[in-house]
Amino acid sequence: MATPASRARALSLYRQLLRGAKKMPTPNRQNFVVRKTRAEFQANRDLTDPEEIEFQLRLADTNLDTVLVQAEHLTRLFKDSGYHQDDVY
């Protein structure tokens, strides 16, 4: 069963991931992060095993770090005058 602390932590991570999505440089990337976040949290909504809950919370925390790093990196990359999206092979 989820404890009040794990519920609060999950809600905090959920909100942070949605805020992190807004930092992505393109609408497609923003929408992907939002859809993925909602789907993952919905899929794990009814977990009761404390170990599985803790694992999923750690995974969400890792995903948050990944989203923030990617947002920063891609924003910098897209602002680089030497980067051309049309050069994709």
Residue pairs with C-beta under 8 A, 6 or more apart in sequence:
1 48
1 50
2 10
2 47
2 48
2 53
3 50
6 50
6 53
6 54
6 57
9 57
10 41
10 57
10 60
13 57
13 60
13 61
13 64
14 37
14 41
14 60
16 64
17 33
17 37
17 60
17 63
17 64
17 67
18 33
18 34
18 37
20 33
20 64
20 67
20 68
20 71
21 29
21 30
21 31
21 33
21 34
21 37
21 67
22 30
23 67
23 68
23 71
23 72
23 75
24 30
24 33
24 67
24 70
24 71
24 74
24 75
25 71
25 74
25 75
25 78
26 74
26 78
29 70
29 74
33 67
37 63
40 60
40 63
41 60
44 53
44 56
47 53
47 56
77 83
78 85
